[in-house]
């Protein structure tokens, strides 16, 4: 076995269906390699999780502390990796898998912008789980990997989350996901269909380079309303699932006019259900003013959409840059 194991987890963007993945809905997402989490595991005398720069409480001054905390949040990756190790051990015991007594050191780094809904935390966990599986010689099916990453956050850390991020980061590429209750109850995970990324039209991802408000702002009380059977929220979840299903058909048929309409409609419905900040609305509307489509890539702070040609892309970059937003053409991974 190679002494050093190196694994990756990539940023992701939810194209359609957001945020119905935690509500027995359907989604379409893709992974892109422009941002990634990297994990290195190697044998050592003791088990050690090494600090990355994001974990070190060292700052130039108070302003640096403030800027860094607002951008990165209050936590680094140590706690989520530790939570993964606990969940991984529990899973192995549940399955009767005996782990050899072989200590290791785990190092990680990530350049995925945090708190922008691009799957930064789950990418770290995904990369770490891949490394652990290789180190201990355990082969886990991709749906099981996605479930373990989700359970690390929900069960161990108490973070409300859905499967979408974890599934696309496990499978990579472009994936249509069906989380229907019947399917989930029957097999413990959804139905995941890999699609050819070549079916996508010209796609962009844009994200804030200034202070982020964080995911928690946008989840508000929607889950409670859904659990209570609120007709508006229940109906919205069904509609988002329908958008994803129709988007799948549009991609397969290369019907990009229909796809464009669905991308915009996905966000417009979200704006009716969730309390959205002015900064996030500004991103979406700025992109639309130049003719591009726009939808949240995740929970806020980043958007995804389509553009027609290079002239539109350059205008998109120019206009979004004025409000502190960077734009890229994602390299689908």
NUMI-70147 format. One record per residue (C-alpha): residue number from 1; x, y negated, z. Coordinates in pm, 1 decimal, m for minus. Layout:
// NUMI-70147
atom num=NUM | px=X | py=Y | pz=Z
...
//
This chain:
// NUMI-70147
atom num=1 | px=0.0 | py=0.0 | pz=0.0
atom num=2 | px=124.2 | py=m350.4 | pz=m82.6
atom num=3 | px=231.2 | py=m519.7 | pz=240.7
atom num=4 | px=65.5 | py=m847.3 | pz=142.4
atom num=5 | px=m295.9 | py=m864.8 | pz=30.5
atom num=6 | px=m418.5 | py=m1182.4 | pz=m135.7
atom num=7 | px=m787.9 | py=m1242.8 | pz=m204.9
atom num=8 | px=m1010.8 | py=m1529.2 | pz=m313.2
atom num=9 | px=m1363.7 | py=m1660.8 | pz=m274.7
atom num=10 | px=m1489.4 | py=m1925.3 | pz=m515.1
atom num=11 | px=m1720.3 | py=m2225.6 | pz=m497.3
atom num=12 | px=m2071.7 | py=m2175.0 | pz=m624.5
atom num=13 | px=m2360.2 | py=m2378.8 | pz=m763.7
atom num=14 | px=m2728.2 | py=m2287.8 | pz=m753.3
atom num=15 | px=m2876.5 | py=m2368.6 | pz=m1091.9
atom num=16 | px=m3241.7 | py=m2276.8 | pz=m1034.1
atom num=17 | px=m3466.1 | py=m2147.1 | pz=m759.0
atom num=18 | px=m3307.2 | py=m2342.7 | pz=m473.4
atom num=19 | px=m3383.3 | py=m2312.2 | pz=m189.6
atom num=20 | px=m3611.9 | py=m2009.3 | pz=m212.6
atom num=21 | px=m3340.8 | py=m1748.0 | pz=m148.9
atom num=22 | px=m3412.8 | py=m1746.1 | pz=223.4
atom num=23 | px=m3786.2 | py=m1722.9 | pz=160.2
atom num=24 | px=m3819.2 | py=m1406.9 | pz=m56.3
atom num=25 | px=m3772.1 | py=m1615.0 | pz=m371.8
atom num=26 | px=m3561.3 | py=m1591.4 | pz=m687.2
atom num=27 | px=m3254.0 | py=m1788.5 | pz=m791.0
atom num=28 | px=m2989.5 | py=m1827.5 | pz=m1060.2
atom num=29 | px=m2636.2 | py=m1922.7 | pz=m953.0
atom num=30 | px=m2283.0 | py=m1923.4 | pz=m1084.6
atom num=31 | px=m1933.9 | py=m1917.9 | pz=m931.6
atom num=32 | px=m1665.8 | py=m2153.1 | pz=m1060.6
atom num=33 | px=m1292.5 | py=m2135.8 | pz=m1009.2
atom num=34 | px=m1220.2 | py=m2508.5 | pz=m980.2
atom num=35 | px=m1239.1 | py=m2472.6 | pz=m600.4
atom num=36 | px=m1153.7 | py=m2164.5 | pz=m399.1
atom num=37 | px=m1074.4 | py=m2018.4 | pz=m59.8
atom num=38 | px=m756.7 | py=m1806.4 | pz=m43.6
atom num=39 | px=m683.0 | py=m1540.1 | pz=218.2
atom num=40 | px=m358.0 | py=m1358.6 | pz=285.2
atom num=41 | px=m342.1 | py=m1048.3 | pz=509.8
atom num=42 | px=m27.2 | py=m861.9 | pz=608.5
atom num=43 | px=81.2 | py=m618.2 | pz=884.5
atom num=44 | px=198.1 | py=m762.9 | pz=1216.1
atom num=45 | px=261.5 | py=m650.0 | pz=1573.1
atom num=46 | px=m44.6 | py=m832.2 | pz=1704.5
atom num=47 | px=m371.0 | py=m935.4 | pz=1545.8
atom num=48 | px=m349.1 | py=m1303.9 | pz=1460.8
atom num=49 | px=m567.0 | py=m1551.3 | pz=1271.6
atom num=50 | px=m343.0 | py=m1839.6 | pz=1169.7
atom num=51 | px=m459.2 | py=m2198.9 | pz=1180.4
atom num=52 | px=m495.0 | py=m2381.0 | pz=853.4
atom num=53 | px=m471.9 | py=m2756.7 | pz=821.0
atom num=54 | px=m849.1 | py=m2779.0 | pz=869.5
atom num=55 | px=m817.0 | py=m2626.9 | pz=1217.8
atom num=56 | px=m540.3 | py=m2850.6 | pz=1352.0
atom num=57 | px=m659.4 | py=m3136.4 | pz=1576.7
atom num=58 | px=m382.5 | py=m3367.0 | pz=1460.1
atom num=59 | px=m465.0 | py=m3701.6 | pz=1298.4
atom num=60 | px=m281.3 | py=m4016.1 | pz=1194.7
atom num=61 | px=m510.5 | py=m4242.1 | pz=1396.7
atom num=62 | px=m874.0 | py=m4289.4 | pz=1501.0
atom num=63 | px=m979.9 | py=m4386.7 | pz=1149.7
atom num=64 | px=m822.1 | py=m4069.3 | pz=1011.6
atom num=65 | px=m1002.4 | py=m3862.2 | pz=1275.9
atom num=66 | px=m1332.7 | py=m4026.6 | pz=1187.1
atom num=67 | px=m1292.3 | py=m3986.3 | pz=810.5
atom num=68 | px=m1172.3 | py=m3627.0 | pz=839.4
atom num=69 | px=m1450.3 | py=m3525.3 | pz=1076.9
atom num=70 | px=m1723.5 | py=m3686.6 | pz=868.8
atom num=71 | px=m1588.4 | py=m3516.9 | pz=556.1
atom num=72 | px=m1491.7 | py=m3177.6 | pz=698.7
atom num=73 | px=m1721.8 | py=m3141.7 | pz=997.8
atom num=74 | px=m1629.8 | py=m3031.2 | pz=1348.0
atom num=75 | px=m1518.4 | py=m2677.0 | pz=1270.6
atom num=76 | px=m1247.4 | py=m2512.9 | pz=1067.6
atom num=77 | px=m1236.2 | py=m2152.0 | pz=954.0
atom num=78 | px=m1109.1 | py=m1976.3 | pz=1267.0
atom num=79 | px=m1451.8 | py=m1926.7 | pz=1423.9
atom num=80 | px=m1610.7 | py=m1788.3 | pz=1105.1
atom num=81 | px=m1322.0 | py=m1547.5 | pz=1043.8
atom num=82 | px=m1339.2 | py=m1431.6 | pz=1405.6
atom num=83 | px=m1715.4 | py=m1384.3 | pz=1366.7
atom num=84 | px=m1655.1 | py=m1179.5 | pz=1051.1
atom num=85 | px=m1409.0 | py=m951.2 | pz=1232.7
atom num=86 | px=m1668.8 | py=m882.8 | pz=1501.4
atom num=87 | px=m1942.2 | py=m814.4 | pz=1245.5
atom num=88 | px=m1706.1 | py=m599.5 | pz=1036.5
atom num=89 | px=m1615.9 | py=m385.9 | pz=1337.8
atom num=90 | px=m1981.1 | py=m346.1 | pz=1434.9
atom num=91 | px=m2069.2 | py=m240.8 | pz=1079.2
atom num=92 | px=m1788.9 | py=14.4 | pz=1064.6
atom num=93 | px=m1902.0 | py=163.5 | pz=1395.7
atom num=94 | px=m2263.0 | py=173.5 | pz=1278.5
atom num=95 | px=m2151.7 | py=360.8 | pz=965.8
atom num=96 | px=m1915.3 | py=593.8 | pz=1149.9
atom num=97 | px=m1609.4 | py=447.0 | pz=978.6
atom num=98 | px=m1302.1 | py=475.1 | pz=1196.3
atom num=99 | px=m1062.0 | py=185.1 | pz=1152.6
atom num=100 | px=m694.8 | py=276.5 | pz=1187.6
atom num=101 | px=m505.1 | py=102.9 | pz=1467.6
atom num=102 | px=m319.8 | py=m128.5 | pz=1231.7
atom num=103 | px=m282.6 | py=m492.0 | pz=1337.4
atom num=104 | px=m247.8 | py=m776.1 | pz=1091.3
atom num=105 | px=m209.4 | py=m1147.5 | pz=1049.0
atom num=106 | px=m469.5 | py=m1333.2 | pz=845.1
atom num=107 | px=m392.0 | py=m1668.5 | pz=687.1
atom num=108 | px=m642.3 | py=m1878.3 | pz=497.3
atom num=109 | px=m668.6 | py=m2202.6 | pz=308.5
atom num=110 | px=m950.7 | py=m2363.3 | pz=114.4
atom num=111 | px=m985.3 | py=m2659.5 | pz=m118.3
atom num=112 | px=m1364.2 | py=m2628.4 | pz=m149.1
atom num=113 | px=m1515.7 | py=m2961.5 | pz=m42.7
atom num=114 | px=m1695.0 | py=m2895.2 | pz=284.5
atom num=115 | px=m2052.1 | py=m2980.9 | pz=379.6
atom num=116 | px=m2157.1 | py=m3036.7 | pz=18.4
atom num=117 | px=m2350.9 | py=m2715.0 | pz=m40.0
atom num=118 | px=m2082.4 | py=m2553.2 | pz=m257.7
atom num=119 | px=m2049.6 | py=m2243.2 | pz=m38.5
atom num=120 | px=m1726.4 | py=m2340.0 | pz=136.6
atom num=121 | px=m1779.6 | py=m2141.7 | pz=456.9
atom num=122 | px=m1916.8 | py=m1833.1 | pz=285.4
atom num=123 | px=m1624.2 | py=m1838.5 | pz=39.1
atom num=124 | px=m1380.2 | py=m1813.6 | pz=331.5
atom num=125 | px=m1577.5 | py=m1524.1 | pz=479.1
atom num=126 | px=m1608.4 | py=m1351.0 | pz=139.6
atom num=127 | px=m1235.4 | py=m1374.1 | pz=72.4
atom num=128 | px=m1159.3 | py=m1250.8 | pz=425.1
atom num=129 | px=m1394.4 | py=m955.0 | pz=391.6
atom num=130 | px=m1231.7 | py=m856.9 | pz=60.1
atom num=131 | px=m891.8 | py=m866.3 | pz=225.8
atom num=132 | px=m1008.6 | py=m656.9 | pz=522.7
atom num=133 | px=m1162.1 | py=m395.6 | pz=293.7
atom num=134 | px=m836.9 | py=m365.8 | pz=98.3
atom num=135 | px=m624.7 | py=m357.4 | pz=413.1
atom num=136 | px=m825.0 | py=m78.8 | pz=573.7
atom num=137 | px=m904.3 | py=105.2 | pz=249.9
atom num=138 | px=m1281.8 | py=63.3 | pz=279.6
atom num=139 | px=m1496.7 | py=41.1 | pz=m32.8
atom num=140 | px=m1815.2 | py=m161.6 | pz=21.9
atom num=141 | px=m2080.0 | py=m205.8 | pz=m246.3
atom num=142 | px=m2127.5 | py=m567.4 | pz=m352.0
atom num=143 | px=m2479.1 | py=m599.5 | pz=m203.4
atom num=144 | px=m2342.5 | py=m473.5 | pz=129.8
atom num=145 | px=m2059.0 | py=m726.5 | pz=115.6
atom num=146 | px=m2308.8 | py=m1007.3 | pz=60.0
atom num=147 | px=m2521.8 | py=m887.2 | pz=351.6
atom num=148 | px=m2222.2 | py=m873.1 | pz=586.8
atom num=149 | px=m2116.7 | py=m1225.6 | pz=493.6
atom num=150 | px=m2469.6 | py=m1349.8 | pz=558.0
atom num=151 | px=m2494.3 | py=m1162.7 | pz=889.0
atom num=152 | px=m2163.3 | py=m1313.9 | pz=999.3
atom num=153 | px=m2325.7 | py=m1655.1 | pz=979.1
atom num=154 | px=m2680.5 | py=m1572.7 | pz=1088.4
atom num=155 | px=m2627.6 | py=m1296.7 | pz=1343.6
atom num=156 | px=m2292.0 | py=m1394.8 | pz=1491.1
atom num=157 | px=m2297.9 | py=m1773.2 | pz=1457.9
atom num=158 | px=m2670.1 | py=m1846.3 | pz=1456.0
atom num=159 | px=m2652.6 | py=m2047.7 | pz=1134.5
atom num=160 | px=m2972.3 | py=m2044.9 | pz=922.6
atom num=161 | px=m2876.9 | py=m1928.3 | pz=573.9
atom num=162 | px=m2998.6 | py=m1731.4 | pz=273.2
atom num=163 | px=m2833.3 | py=m1465.4 | pz=61.2
atom num=164 | px=m2779.7 | py=m1665.7 | pz=m257.8
atom num=165 | px=m2431.9 | py=m1803.8 | pz=m176.7
atom num=166 | px=m2306.9 | py=m1469.5 | pz=m52.3
atom num=167 | px=m2442.7 | py=m1271.6 | pz=m347.8
atom num=168 | px=m2294.9 | py=m1494.7 | pz=m616.5
atom num=169 | px=m1960.0 | py=m1506.0 | pz=m436.0
atom num=170 | px=m1957.2 | py=m1127.1 | pz=m410.0
atom num=171 | px=m2056.6 | py=m1069.9 | pz=m774.3
atom num=172 | px=m1906.6 | py=m1387.8 | pz=m929.1
atom num=173 | px=m1996.3 | py=m1505.3 | pz=m1280.7
atom num=174 | px=m2363.4 | py=m1586.4 | pz=m1346.4
atom num=175 | px=m2631.5 | py=m1392.8 | pz=m1157.4
atom num=176 | px=m3011.4 | py=m1384.5 | pz=m1144.4
atom num=177 | px=m3131.2 | py=m1280.2 | pz=m799.4
atom num=178 | px=m3471.1 | py=m1152.3 | pz=m691.3
atom num=179 | px=m3524.9 | py=m1154.7 | pz=m314.7
atom num=180 | px=m3889.2 | py=m1045.2 | pz=m324.8
atom num=181 | px=m4008.4 | py=m913.2 | pz=11.5
atom num=182 | px=m4104.5 | py=m577.1 | pz=m136.6
atom num=183 | px=m3753.2 | py=m527.4 | pz=m273.9
atom num=184 | px=m3582.1 | py=m654.8 | pz=40.2
atom num=185 | px=m3792.2 | py=m431.7 | pz=267.0
atom num=186 | px=m3731.3 | py=m127.3 | pz=47.2
atom num=187 | px=m3351.8 | py=m144.5 | pz=9.1
atom num=188 | px=m3228.8 | py=m409.9 | pz=250.9
atom num=189 | px=m3108.2 | py=m645.9 | pz=m21.7
atom num=190 | px=m3238.4 | py=m803.5 | pz=m340.0
atom num=191 | px=m3222.0 | py=m710.7 | pz=m705.7
atom num=192 | px=m2916.6 | py=m872.8 | pz=m861.6
atom num=193 | px=m2870.7 | py=m901.5 | pz=m1238.2
atom num=194 | px=m2539.7 | py=m1010.2 | pz=m1386.4
atom num=195 | px=m2587.3 | py=m1237.6 | pz=m1686.5
atom num=196 | px=m2342.9 | py=m1342.5 | pz=m1957.6
atom num=197 | px=m2199.2 | py=m1685.7 | pz=m1861.1
atom num=198 | px=m2177.5 | py=m1751.6 | pz=m2235.3
atom num=199 | px=m2555.4 | py=m1798.4 | pz=m2229.4
atom num=200 | px=m2514.8 | py=m2122.4 | pz=m2036.0
atom num=201 | px=m2535.1 | py=m2452.9 | pz=m2222.0
atom num=202 | px=m2295.1 | py=m2739.4 | pz=m2142.8
atom num=203 | px=m2298.5 | py=m2748.7 | pz=m1761.5
atom num=204 | px=m2144.5 | py=m2996.4 | pz=m1517.3
atom num=205 | px=m2099.7 | py=m3005.6 | pz=m1140.4
atom num=206 | px=m2072.8 | py=m3337.8 | pz=m955.8
atom num=207 | px=m1992.2 | py=m3392.1 | pz=m590.4
atom num=208 | px=m1942.3 | py=m3673.9 | pz=m344.5
atom num=209 | px=m1582.0 | py=m3767.9 | pz=m271.5
atom num=210 | px=m1683.7 | py=m3993.8 | pz=16.5
atom num=211 | px=m1843.6 | py=m3911.3 | pz=351.1
atom num=212 | px=m2084.8 | py=m3619.3 | pz=354.3
atom num=213 | px=m2402.6 | py=m3592.5 | pz=557.2
atom num=214 | px=m2389.6 | py=m3215.0 | pz=585.1
atom num=215 | px=m2623.9 | py=m2930.6 | pz=508.6
atom num=216 | px=m2819.6 | py=m2954.3 | pz=829.7
atom num=217 | px=m2979.5 | py=m3284.9 | pz=723.6
atom num=218 | px=m3180.4 | py=m3127.5 | pz=446.5
atom num=219 | px=m3317.6 | py=m2811.9 | pz=603.9
atom num=220 | px=m3529.7 | py=m3019.6 | pz=846.9
atom num=221 | px=m3847.3 | py=m2832.8 | pz=953.4
atom num=222 | px=m3921.1 | py=m2649.3 | pz=628.4
atom num=223 | px=m3849.3 | py=m2303.7 | pz=770.8
atom num=224 | px=m4087.9 | py=m2360.8 | pz=1060.0
atom num=225 | px=m4356.8 | py=m2480.4 | pz=820.6
atom num=226 | px=m4302.4 | py=m2174.4 | pz=600.6
atom num=227 | px=m4327.7 | py=m1937.0 | pz=895.2
atom num=228 | px=m4648.7 | py=m2110.4 | pz=997.7
atom num=229 | px=m4793.3 | py=m2051.3 | pz=650.9
atom num=230 | px=m4799.7 | py=m2418.2 | pz=547.5
atom num=231 | px=m4964.8 | py=m2403.8 | pz=200.6
atom num=232 | px=m4742.2 | py=m2679.9 | pz=59.4
atom num=233 | px=m4417.1 | py=m2508.3 | pz=158.5
atom num=234 | px=m4534.4 | py=m2155.1 | pz=70.9
atom num=235 | px=m4652.3 | py=m2280.2 | pz=m267.5
atom num=236 | px=m4321.0 | py=m2458.6 | pz=m330.3
atom num=237 | px=m4121.6 | py=m2141.3 | pz=m259.6
atom num=238 | px=m4333.1 | py=m1949.1 | pz=m510.0
atom num=239 | px=m4289.9 | py=m2225.3 | pz=m766.8
atom num=240 | px=m3911.1 | py=m2228.6 | pz=m726.4
atom num=241 | px=m3903.8 | py=m1852.2 | pz=m770.4
atom num=242 | px=m4108.6 | py=m1895.6 | pz=m1088.8
atom num=243 | px=m3862.4 | py=m2159.7 | pz=m1214.0
atom num=244 | px=m3577.4 | py=m1910.0 | pz=m1171.0
atom num=245 | px=m3768.2 | py=m1635.7 | pz=m1354.7
atom num=246 | px=m3854.4 | py=m1870.9 | pz=m1639.5
atom num=247 | px=m3496.1 | py=m1997.7 | pz=m1642.2
atom num=248 | px=m3370.2 | py=m1643.2 | pz=m1685.6
atom num=249 | px=m3594.3 | py=m1597.8 | pz=m1989.6
atom num=250 | px=m3487.5 | py=m1936.6 | pz=m2126.8
atom num=251 | px=m3119.1 | py=m1844.8 | pz=m2095.4
atom num=252 | px=m3167.8 | py=m1507.5 | pz=m2263.0
atom num=253 | px=m3357.0 | py=m1679.5 | pz=m2544.3
atom num=254 | px=m3117.1 | py=m1975.8 | pz=m2554.5
atom num=255 | px=m3418.4 | py=m2202.6 | pz=m2507.3
atom num=256 | px=m3224.3 | py=m2491.1 | pz=m2357.6
atom num=257 | px=m3504.0 | py=m2743.8 | pz=m2385.4
atom num=258 | px=m3713.6 | py=m2534.1 | pz=m2147.0
atom num=259 | px=m3411.8 | py=m2479.6 | pz=m1921.8
atom num=260 | px=m3348.6 | py=m2854.6 | pz=m1899.9
atom num=261 | px=m3706.5 | py=m2916.6 | pz=m1794.7
atom num=262 | px=m3686.4 | py=m2648.8 | pz=m1525.6
atom num=263 | px=m3363.4 | py=m2789.4 | pz=m1380.1
atom num=264 | px=m3518.8 | py=m3133.3 | pz=m1337.0
atom num=265 | px=m3847.2 | py=m2990.8 | pz=m1209.5
atom num=266 | px=m3659.7 | py=m2785.3 | pz=m948.9
atom num=267 | px=m3518.7 | py=m3098.4 | pz=m789.5
atom num=268 | px=m3836.4 | py=m3303.6 | pz=m828.1
atom num=269 | px=m4029.9 | py=m3048.6 | pz=m624.7
atom num=270 | px=m3754.8 | py=m3043.3 | pz=m365.4
atom num=271 | px=m3780.5 | py=m3418.8 | pz=m326.3
atom num=272 | px=m4148.0 | py=m3375.2 | pz=m236.5
atom num=273 | px=m4085.2 | py=m3112.3 | pz=31.3
atom num=274 | px=m3756.1 | py=m3218.7 | pz=190.4
atom num=275 | px=m3640.7 | py=m3544.9 | pz=342.4
atom num=276 | px=m3357.3 | py=m3651.7 | pz=112.6
atom num=277 | px=m3108.3 | py=m3929.8 | pz=172.1
atom num=278 | px=m3076.4 | py=m4229.2 | pz=m54.9
atom num=279 | px=m2722.8 | py=m4123.5 | pz=m145.1
atom num=280 | px=m2836.8 | py=m3787.7 | pz=m278.3
atom num=281 | px=m3124.8 | py=m3940.9 | pz=m469.2
atom num=282 | px=m2882.8 | py=m4191.6 | pz=m622.2
atom num=283 | px=m2661.9 | py=m3910.4 | pz=m754.3
atom num=284 | px=m2952.4 | py=m3732.8 | pz=m920.4
atom num=285 | px=m3105.7 | py=m4043.7 | pz=m1072.4
atom num=286 | px=m2772.1 | py=m4178.9 | pz=m1197.2
atom num=287 | px=m2710.3 | py=m3854.2 | pz=m1384.8
atom num=288 | px=m3058.1 | py=m3863.9 | pz=m1535.4
atom num=289 | px=m3021.6 | py=m4221.6 | pz=m1651.1
atom num=290 | px=m2745.7 | py=m4116.6 | pz=m1891.0
atom num=291 | px=m2962.7 | py=m3832.2 | pz=m2024.0
atom num=292 | px=m2823.2 | py=m3540.5 | pz=m1823.5
atom num=293 | px=m3037.5 | py=m3304.2 | pz=m1617.4
atom num=294 | px=m2970.9 | py=m3281.7 | pz=m1244.4
atom num=295 | px=m3054.6 | py=m3057.2 | pz=m951.4
atom num=296 | px=m2897.8 | py=m2997.1 | pz=m612.3
atom num=297 | px=m2615.2 | py=m2743.6 | pz=m639.9
atom num=298 | px=m2689.7 | py=m2644.7 | pz=m282.2
atom num=299 | px=m2815.2 | py=m2832.2 | pz=20.0
atom num=300 | px=m2703.8 | py=m3178.8 | pz=m78.3
atom num=301 | px=m2387.9 | py=m3371.8 | pz=m156.8
atom num=302 | px=m2334.1 | py=m3198.0 | pz=m491.8
atom num=303 | px=m2546.7 | py=m3166.3 | pz=m804.3
atom num=304 | px=m2548.1 | py=m2941.7 | pz=m1108.3
atom num=305 | px=m2701.3 | py=m2996.9 | pz=m1449.3
atom num=306 | px=m2661.0 | py=m2995.4 | pz=m1824.5
atom num=307 | px=m2538.0 | py=m3252.6 | pz=m2073.4
atom num=308 | px=m2570.6 | py=m3276.1 | pz=m2451.0
atom num=309 | px=m2226.0 | py=m3372.5 | pz=m2581.0
atom num=310 | px=m1886.6 | py=m3518.8 | pz=m2492.8
atom num=311 | px=m2007.3 | py=m3877.7 | pz=m2517.7
atom num=312 | px=m2273.5 | py=m3804.9 | pz=m2256.7
atom num=313 | px=m2019.8 | py=m3628.6 | pz=m2034.4
atom num=314 | px=m1784.3 | py=m3927.6 | pz=m2043.7
atom num=315 | px=m2070.5 | py=m4163.5 | pz=m1960.1
atom num=316 | px=m2175.6 | py=m3928.5 | pz=m1680.1
atom num=317 | px=m1823.2 | py=m3941.9 | pz=m1535.8
atom num=318 | px=m1808.1 | py=m4318.9 | pz=m1565.8
atom num=319 | px=m2143.6 | py=m4389.4 | pz=m1402.2
atom num=320 | px=m2108.1 | py=m4137.6 | pz=m1120.5
atom num=321 | px=m1755.4 | py=m4253.7 | pz=m1041.7
atom num=322 | px=m1901.7 | py=m4595.7 | pz=m960.0
atom num=323 | px=m2094.0 | py=m4442.3 | pz=m668.4
atom num=324 | px=m1810.1 | py=m4225.0 | pz=m536.8
atom num=325 | px=m1900.9 | py=m3904.4 | pz=m718.5
atom num=326 | px=m1658.9 | py=m3685.2 | pz=m916.7
atom num=327 | px=m1770.2 | py=m3475.7 | pz=m1217.4
atom num=328 | px=m1618.1 | py=m3159.5 | pz=m1359.9
atom num=329 | px=m1686.2 | py=m2896.5 | pz=m1623.2
atom num=330 | px=m1696.2 | py=m2581.1 | pz=m1411.1
atom num=331 | px=m1478.2 | py=m2287.6 | pz=m1508.6
atom num=332 | px=m1730.3 | py=m2007.7 | pz=m1455.9
atom num=333 | px=m1560.5 | py=m1729.9 | pz=m1262.3
//
